[in-house]
Amino acid sequence: MKKWILLFAVLCAACLDVSAQGGRGFWHQEWEVQNGDSIPLIHVLPVYVFSRPVDLRRYRRLVDAVKKVYPIAKIARAKMAAMEEELCRLPTKKAQKEYIKQVYHEIKEEYTPVAKRMTRTQGRVLLKLIDRETEYTAYEVLKEFRGGFVAGFWQGISKIFGQDLKSQYDKEGEDRMIEQIVIYYEAGLIR
């Protein structure tokens, strides 16, 4: 029995040593006293296990694409939430249109250079991640903020280049690998 207690104490000390060195195995450790004994309570981080991708080159390309465009999708979610909040406060349609135009020009100025350097894969992943983050397809966002004609025009242009602004994010189906990569990225396992 003493051997098991000694083994457990050594394992706990090793866990403490790993956490002091910045390990990613658990959140934190607490100690609880029960009947005069100190018992460690270790809060373990979730472990994500996915099947291995068949095509590793495609998977690596997706990882690179997600690493590049996921921060942009998160910014899009924040900007869209702020924009919707501001639109609710504006009293007239004219003020709302002016505000939308102003935000459109700010976004265009800031992200046109970034979008020009994107590959098709990165663009497709960005469209999917914008839908994941905002729960609106890129077409719906364009239609809401720029009008149906502009949304239809850009949908036609995107179809010419093999993309679809109306594509929805399906984390259980065709976008399963993107979802896995995003989970790893959010957990800090992909840098």
Protein Blocks (a to p, Z undefined) as FASTA:
>chain_A
ZZmmmmmmmmmmmmmmmmmnopakbfbdcdddeehiacddddddddddddddfblmlmmm
mmmmmmmmmmmmmmmmmmmmmmmmmmmmpmbfklmmmmmmmmmmmmmmmmmmmmmmpcfk
lmmmmmmmmmmmnopafklmmmmmnojklmmmmmmmmmmnopafkbccdfklmmmmmmmm
mmmmmnopaZZ
